[in-house]
Amino acid sequence: MTNKIKDVFFDLDHTLWDFEKNSSLTLKKIFEVNQLEIDLDVFLEAYVPINFEYWKRFRMGEVDKETLRFGRLNDTFNQLKTPVESHIVNKLSDDYLSYLSSFNYLFKDTVSILNYLQPKYNLHIITNGFEEVQTSKLTNSNILKYFKTVTNSEEAGVKKPHPDIFNYALNKANAEVNSSMMIGDNLEADILGAINIGFQAIYFNEIPLTEHHNITQIDKLIELKKYL
């Protein structure tokens, strides 16, 4: 860390907001609401990698929002050899987004670290998530108040790691790249995307499977105190 940091940009899902936990609770809820007898653990084992792959394709512009929403559920049911009619998949997809932000588990130390950072820095969000859903997550988890700006890929017109979303966020925040820090869980989208246009960055690698030399890593949010 060299330059004096003034603005700190966070990713939201998998960084502050515990997506996997909240998502699994949402799936459990929508299966109950729609009276589907499905083993949640079995479903999640298939769904998590399928969802991950759809989001990767979404970032690359290979699929649109509606294809992602429908396909990740439909492909999972098909993989489990439990086909579900299209109109029910669409209902589940709508219900998933409706209920998702009603579960608001945050990563350990999220509120503590935001309380620590807020007096010292301007805090911001850059997310590839959908605008309405991400705003609900921030509001319902009571952390929206910490952030001066929230940039999402829908308003920016491009997704991380595209440089334009980072430049859009910088302009919105009235921030300079050489005094800005990006913190996120996705090495490609958050970290390399930000570094490539001049941000400093910290990789939130919660379950470190590999070392990434020359990139600062943490596995707990509270470790940000070492660097900021």
C-alpha atoms as a printed R data frame, in Angstrom:
    type eleno elety resid chain resno       x       y       z
1   ATOM     1    CA   MET     A     1   0.000   0.000   0.000
2   ATOM     2    CA   THR     A     2   1.640   3.218  -1.130
3   ATOM     3    CA   ASN     A     3  -0.707   6.057  -2.010
4   ATOM     4    CA   LYS     A     4  -2.881   7.722   0.607
5   ATOM     5    CA   ILE     A     5  -6.356   6.208   0.328
6   ATOM     6    CA   LYS     A     6  -9.409   8.476   0.483
7   ATOM     7    CA   ASP     A     7 -12.135   6.352  -1.136
8   ATOM     8    CA   VAL     A     8 -12.817   2.675  -0.411
9   ATOM     9    CA   PHE     A     9 -15.033   0.689  -2.785
10  ATOM    10    CA   PHE     A    10 -16.573  -2.621  -1.717
11  ATOM    11    CA   ASP     A    11 -18.189  -5.405  -3.653
12  ATOM    12    CA   LEU     A    12 -21.446  -6.499  -1.988
13  ATOM    13    CA   ASP     A    13 -22.290 -10.182  -2.540
14  ATOM    14    CA   HIS     A    14 -19.808 -12.657  -1.056
15  ATOM    15    CA   THR     A    15 -17.848  -9.741   0.434
16  ATOM    16    CA   LEU     A    16 -20.146  -7.992   2.917
17  ATOM    17    CA   TRP     A    17 -23.513  -9.683   2.316
18  ATOM    18    CA   ASP     A    18 -23.378 -13.452   2.877
19  ATOM    19    CA   PHE     A    19 -24.853 -14.524  -0.434
20  ATOM    20    CA   GLU     A    20 -24.555 -18.297  -0.004
21  ATOM    21    CA   LYS     A    21 -26.279 -18.352   3.374
22  ATOM    22    CA   ASN     A    22 -29.023 -15.920   2.388
23  ATOM    23    CA   SER     A    23 -29.561 -17.649  -0.945
24  ATOM    24    CA   SER     A    24 -29.938 -21.101   0.623
25  ATOM    25    CA   LEU     A    25 -32.496 -19.752   3.108
26  ATOM    26    CA   THR     A    26 -34.373 -18.127   0.217
27  ATOM    27    CA   LEU     A    27 -34.452 -21.344  -1.789
28  ATOM    28    CA   LYS     A    28 -35.758 -23.221   1.247
29  ATOM    29    CA   LYS     A    29 -38.490 -20.598   1.620
30  ATOM    30    CA   ILE     A    30 -39.622 -20.626  -2.015
31  ATOM    31    CA   PHE     A    31 -39.751 -24.428  -2.108
32  ATOM    32    CA   GLU     A    32 -42.037 -24.315   0.929
33  ATOM    33    CA   VAL     A    33 -44.203 -21.531  -0.515
34  ATOM    34    CA   ASN     A    34 -44.605 -23.437  -3.785
35  ATOM    35    CA   GLN     A    35 -45.039 -26.795  -2.035
36  ATOM    36    CA   LEU     A    36 -42.116 -28.484  -3.768
37  ATOM    37    CA   GLU     A    37 -40.696 -31.537  -2.031
38  ATOM    38    CA   ILE     A    38 -36.986 -31.050  -2.693
39  ATOM    39    CA   ASP     A    39 -33.972 -31.951  -0.564
40  ATOM    40    CA   LEU     A    40 -32.293 -28.566  -0.142
41  ATOM    41    CA   ASP     A    41 -28.779 -29.946   0.343
42  ATOM    42    CA   VAL     A    42 -29.022 -32.070  -2.796
43  ATOM    43    CA   PHE     A    43 -30.414 -29.115  -4.734
44  ATOM    44    CA   LEU     A    44 -27.656 -26.761  -3.518
45  ATOM    45    CA   GLU     A    45 -24.899 -29.184  -4.464
46  ATOM    46    CA   ALA     A    46 -26.041 -28.958  -8.078
47  ATOM    47    CA   TYR     A    47 -27.268 -25.347  -8.024
48  ATOM    48    CA   VAL     A    48 -24.226 -23.542  -6.593
49  ATOM    49    CA   PRO     A    49 -21.808 -24.368  -9.455
50  ATOM    50    CA   ILE     A    50 -24.549 -23.838 -12.063
51  ATOM    51    CA   ASN     A    51 -25.361 -20.407 -10.594
52  ATOM    52    CA   PHE     A    52 -21.639 -19.546 -10.474
53  ATOM    53    CA   GLU     A    53 -21.263 -20.423 -14.147
54  ATOM    54    CA   TYR     A    54 -24.349 -18.389 -15.133
55  ATOM    55    CA   TRP     A    55 -22.994 -15.333 -13.313
56  ATOM    56    CA   LYS     A    56 -19.658 -15.763 -15.076
57  ATOM    57    CA   ARG     A    57 -21.448 -15.866 -18.436
58  ATOM    58    CA   PHE     A    58 -23.581 -12.878 -17.377
59  ATOM    59    CA   ARG     A    59 -20.437 -10.852 -16.596
60  ATOM    60    CA   MET     A    60 -19.071 -11.715 -20.033
61  ATOM    61    CA   GLY     A    61 -22.311 -10.638 -21.714
62  ATOM    62    CA   GLU     A    62 -23.117 -14.149 -22.961
63  ATOM    63    CA   VAL     A    63 -26.514 -14.323 -21.242
64  ATOM    64    CA   ASP     A    64 -29.016 -11.676 -20.197
65  ATOM    65    CA   LYS     A    65 -30.708 -11.196 -16.837
66  ATOM    66    CA   GLU     A    66 -33.819 -13.220 -17.673
67  ATOM    67    CA   THR     A    67 -31.798 -16.142 -19.036
68  ATOM    68    CA   LEU     A    68 -29.732 -16.189 -15.840
69  ATOM    69    CA   ARG     A    69 -32.788 -16.091 -13.572
70  ATOM    70    CA   PHE     A    70 -34.608 -18.897 -15.393
71  ATOM    71    CA   GLY     A    71 -31.664 -21.002 -16.534
72  ATOM    72    CA   ARG     A    72 -29.900 -21.479 -13.209
73  ATOM    73    CA   LEU     A    73 -33.034 -23.033 -11.676
74  ATOM    74    CA   ASN     A    74 -34.181 -24.935 -14.750
75  ATOM    75    CA   ASP     A    75 -30.738 -26.436 -15.400
76  ATOM    76    CA   THR     A    76 -30.510 -27.559 -11.771
77  ATOM    77    CA   PHE     A    77 -33.876 -29.325 -11.885
78  ATOM    78    CA   ASN     A    78 -32.881 -31.019 -15.146
79  ATOM    79    CA   GLN     A    79 -29.509 -32.106 -13.753
80  ATOM    80    CA   LEU     A    80 -31.300 -33.637 -10.768
81  ATOM    81    CA   LYS     A    81 -33.669 -35.397 -13.191
82  ATOM    82    CA   THR     A    82 -36.579 -33.590 -11.558
83  ATOM    83    CA   PRO     A    83 -37.997 -31.543 -14.431
84  ATOM    84    CA   VAL     A    84 -40.309 -28.712 -13.403
85  ATOM    85    CA   GLU     A    85 -42.762 -26.982 -15.741
86  ATOM    86    CA   SER     A    86 -41.588 -23.663 -17.164
87  ATOM    87    CA   HIS     A    87 -44.344 -21.598 -15.575
88  ATOM    88    CA   ILE     A    88 -43.380 -22.953 -12.147
89  ATOM    89    CA   VAL     A    89 -39.685 -22.209 -12.771
90  ATOM    90    CA   ASN     A    90 -40.662 -18.649 -13.689
91  ATOM    91    CA   LYS     A    91 -42.742 -18.366 -10.503
92  ATOM    92    CA   LEU     A    92 -39.815 -19.702  -8.438
93  ATOM    93    CA   SER     A    93 -37.484 -17.223 -10.133
94  ATOM    94    CA   ASP     A    94 -39.782 -14.305  -9.263
95  ATOM    95    CA   ASP     A    95 -40.267 -15.563  -5.708
96  ATOM    96    CA   TYR     A    96 -36.520 -15.993  -5.245
97  ATOM    97    CA   LEU     A    97 -35.887 -12.314  -5.982
98  ATOM    98    CA   SER     A    98 -38.851 -11.263  -3.851
99  ATOM    99    CA   TYR     A    99 -37.660 -13.161  -0.782
100 ATOM   100    CA   LEU     A   100 -33.868 -12.869  -1.212
101 ATOM   101    CA   SER     A   101 -33.434  -9.538   0.532
102 ATOM   102    CA   SER     A   102 -35.626 -10.641   3.449
103 ATOM   103    CA   PHE     A   103 -32.653 -12.709   4.658
104 ATOM   104    CA   ASN     A   104 -29.783 -10.483   5.613
105 ATOM   105    CA   TYR     A   105 -26.867 -12.339   7.111
106 ATOM   106    CA   LEU     A   106 -23.644 -10.364   6.770
107 ATOM   107    CA   PHE     A   107 -20.111 -11.677   6.932
108 ATOM   108    CA   LYS     A   108 -18.507 -11.660  10.358
109 ATOM   109    CA   ASP     A   109 -17.196  -8.203  11.346
110 ATOM   110    CA   THR     A   110 -18.990  -6.381   8.494
111 ATOM   111    CA   VAL     A   111 -20.627  -3.808  10.775
112 ATOM   112    CA   SER     A   112 -17.519  -3.482  12.962
113 ATOM   113    CA   ILE     A   113 -15.236  -2.783  10.020
114 ATOM   114    CA   LEU     A   114 -17.693  -0.340   8.422
115 ATOM   115    CA   ASN     A   115 -17.953   1.545  11.716
116 ATOM   116    CA   TYR     A   116 -14.166   1.634  11.862
117 ATOM   117    CA   LEU     A   117 -13.700   2.810   8.258
118 ATOM   118    CA   GLN     A   118 -16.555   5.288   7.867
119 ATOM   119    CA   PRO     A   119 -15.002   8.152   9.879
120 ATOM   120    CA   LYS     A   120 -11.707   7.793   7.970
121 ATOM   121    CA   TYR     A   121 -12.769   7.211   4.360
122 ATOM   122    CA   ASN     A   122 -15.526   7.756   1.834
123 ATOM   123    CA   LEU     A   123 -17.146   4.335   1.408
124 ATOM   124    CA   HIS     A   124 -18.811   3.089  -1.780
125 ATOM   125    CA   ILE     A   125 -20.292  -0.049  -3.383
126 ATOM   126    CA   ILE     A   126 -19.631  -1.429  -6.870
127 ATOM   127    CA   THR     A   127 -21.805  -4.438  -7.686
128 ATOM   128    CA   ASN     A   128 -22.747  -6.536 -10.699
129 ATOM   129    CA   GLY     A   129 -26.058  -7.386  -9.057
130 ATOM   130    CA   PHE     A   130 -29.452  -6.128 -10.156
131 ATOM   131    CA   GLU     A   131 -30.261  -2.603  -8.983
132 ATOM   132    CA   GLU     A   132 -33.562  -3.195  -7.194
133 ATOM   133    CA   VAL     A   133 -32.353  -6.358  -5.452
134 ATOM   134    CA   GLN     A   134 -29.032  -4.867  -4.352
135 ATOM   135    CA   THR     A   135 -30.701  -1.743  -2.954
136 ATOM   136    CA   SER     A   136 -33.073  -3.950  -0.952
137 ATOM   137    CA   LYS     A   137 -30.153  -5.974   0.421
138 ATOM   138    CA   LEU     A   138 -28.311  -2.842   1.545
139 ATOM   139    CA   THR     A   139 -31.434  -1.310   3.059
140 ATOM   140    CA   ASN     A   140 -32.768  -4.398   4.818
141 ATOM   141    CA   SER     A   141 -29.376  -5.354   6.254
142 ATOM   142    CA   ASN     A   142 -29.078  -1.791   7.594
143 ATOM   143    CA   ILE     A   143 -25.726  -1.000   5.948
144 ATOM   144    CA   LEU     A   144 -26.837   1.407   3.198
145 ATOM   145    CA   LYS     A   145 -26.132   4.303   5.587
146 ATOM   146    CA   TYR     A   146 -22.385   3.626   5.443
147 ATOM   147    CA   PHE     A   147 -22.011   4.267   1.713
148 ATOM   148    CA   LYS     A   148 -21.842   7.588  -0.082
149 ATOM   149    CA   THR     A   149 -22.491   6.007  -3.481
150 ATOM   150    CA   VAL     A   150 -23.733   2.685  -4.833
151 ATOM   151    CA   THR     A   151 -22.881   1.760  -8.425
152 ATOM   152    CA   ASN     A   152 -24.470  -1.256 -10.078
153 ATOM   153    CA   SER     A   153 -23.846  -2.756 -13.492
154 ATOM   154    CA   GLU     A   154 -27.360  -1.962 -14.742
155 ATOM   155    CA   GLU     A   155 -26.861   1.786 -14.423
156 ATOM   156    CA   ALA     A   156 -23.226   1.661 -15.599
157 ATOM   157    CA   GLY     A   157 -24.156  -0.382 -18.667
158 ATOM   158    CA   VAL     A   158 -21.235  -2.780 -18.189
159 ATOM   159    CA   LYS     A   159 -20.166  -5.304 -15.555
160 ATOM   160    CA   LYS     A   160 -16.991  -5.789 -13.572
161 ATOM   161    CA   PRO     A   161 -14.219  -6.389 -14.651
162 ATOM   162    CA   HIS     A   162 -14.921  -3.954 -17.523
163 ATOM   163    CA   PRO     A   163 -12.964  -0.737 -16.877
164 ATOM   164    CA   ASP     A   164 -15.992   1.428 -17.640
165 ATOM   165    CA   ILE     A   165 -17.883   0.373 -14.493
166 ATOM   166    CA   PHE     A   166 -14.919   1.335 -12.320
167 ATOM   167    CA   ASN     A   167 -14.565   4.683 -14.107
168 ATOM   168    CA   TYR     A   168 -18.313   5.237 -13.785
169 ATOM   169    CA   ALA     A   169 -18.089   4.556 -10.041
170 ATOM   170    CA   LEU     A   170 -15.116   6.897  -9.660
171 ATOM   171    CA   ASN     A   171 -16.975   9.696 -11.438
172 ATOM   172    CA   LYS     A   172 -20.117   9.118  -9.383
173 ATOM   173    CA   ALA     A   173 -18.041   9.226  -6.192
174 ATOM   174    CA   ASN     A   174 -15.974  12.210  -7.370
175 ATOM   175    CA   ALA     A   175 -12.928  10.113  -6.493
176 ATOM   176    CA   GLU     A   176  -9.425   9.803  -7.965
177 ATOM   177    CA   VAL     A   177  -8.199   6.373  -8.979
178 ATOM   178    CA   ASN     A   178  -4.780   6.804  -7.366
179 ATOM   179    CA   SER     A   179  -6.360   7.388  -3.960
180 ATOM   180    CA   SER     A   180  -8.978   4.622  -4.263
181 ATOM   181    CA   MET     A   181  -9.086   1.074  -2.937
182 ATOM   182    CA   MET     A   182 -11.237  -1.835  -4.161
183 ATOM   183    CA   ILE     A   183 -12.155  -4.733  -1.849
184 ATOM   184    CA   GLY     A   184 -13.912  -7.824  -3.163
185 ATOM   185    CA   ASP     A   185 -14.076 -11.592  -3.281
186 ATOM   186    CA   ASN     A   186 -13.785 -12.202  -7.017
187 ATOM   187    CA   LEU     A   187 -10.184 -12.138  -8.204
188 ATOM   188    CA   GLU     A   188 -11.033 -11.519 -11.845
189 ATOM   189    CA   ALA     A   189 -14.028  -9.190 -11.585
190 ATOM   190    CA   ASP     A   190 -13.207  -7.165  -8.464
191 ATOM   191    CA   ILE     A   191  -9.461  -7.265  -7.977
192 ATOM   192    CA   LEU     A   192  -7.809  -7.560 -11.374
193 ATOM   193    CA   GLY     A   193 -10.506  -5.379 -12.922
194 ATOM   194    CA   ALA     A   194  -9.743  -2.616 -10.427
195 ATOM   195    CA   ILE     A   195  -5.958  -3.002 -10.511
196 ATOM   196    CA   ASN     A   196  -5.980  -2.793 -14.297
197 ATOM   197    CA   ILE     A   197  -7.204   0.809 -14.191
198 ATOM   198    CA   GLY     A   198  -5.005   1.915 -11.310
199 ATOM   199    CA   PHE     A   199  -6.864   1.117  -8.084
200 ATOM   200    CA   GLN     A   200  -5.118  -0.371  -5.139
201 ATOM   201    CA   ALA     A   201  -6.965  -3.524  -4.118
202 ATOM   202    CA   ILE     A   202  -7.406  -6.068  -1.340
203 ATOM   203    CA   TYR     A   203  -8.634  -9.543  -2.192
204 ATOM   204    CA   PHE     A   204 -11.135 -10.942   0.331
205 ATOM   205    CA   ASN     A   205 -10.162 -14.586  -0.082
206 ATOM   206    CA   GLU     A   206 -12.273 -16.104   2.684
207 ATOM   207    CA   ILE     A   207 -11.248 -19.700   2.006
208 ATOM   208    CA   PRO     A   208  -7.753 -19.250   0.546
209 ATOM   209    CA   LEU     A   209  -7.094 -22.141  -1.803
210 ATOM   210    CA   THR     A   210  -4.252 -20.513  -3.699
211 ATOM   211    CA   GLU     A   211  -1.748 -17.752  -3.073
212 ATOM   212    CA   HIS     A   212  -1.796 -14.790  -5.416
213 ATOM   213    CA   HIS     A   213   1.573 -13.108  -5.189
214 ATOM   214    CA   ASN     A   214   1.712  -9.310  -5.407
215 ATOM   215    CA   ILE     A   215  -1.967  -9.077  -4.412
216 ATOM   216    CA   THR     A   216  -2.828  -8.213  -0.821
217 ATOM   217    CA   GLN     A   217  -5.177 -10.837   0.630
218 ATOM   218    CA   ILE     A   218  -7.303 -11.152   3.735
219 ATOM   219    CA   ASP     A   219  -9.544 -13.978   4.901
220 ATOM   220    CA   LYS     A   220 -11.402 -11.957   7.553
221 ATOM   221    CA   LEU     A   221 -12.848  -8.475   7.080
222 ATOM   222    CA   ILE     A   222 -11.420  -7.279  10.399
223 ATOM   223    CA   GLU     A   223  -7.933  -7.680   8.871
224 ATOM   224    CA   LEU     A   224  -8.618  -4.532   6.838
225 ATOM   225    CA   LYS     A   225  -7.479  -2.636   9.947
226 ATOM   226    CA   LYS     A   226  -3.908  -3.666   9.050
227 ATOM   227    CA   TYR     A   227  -4.096  -1.794   5.763
228 ATOM   228    CA   LEU     A   228  -6.596   1.020   6.231
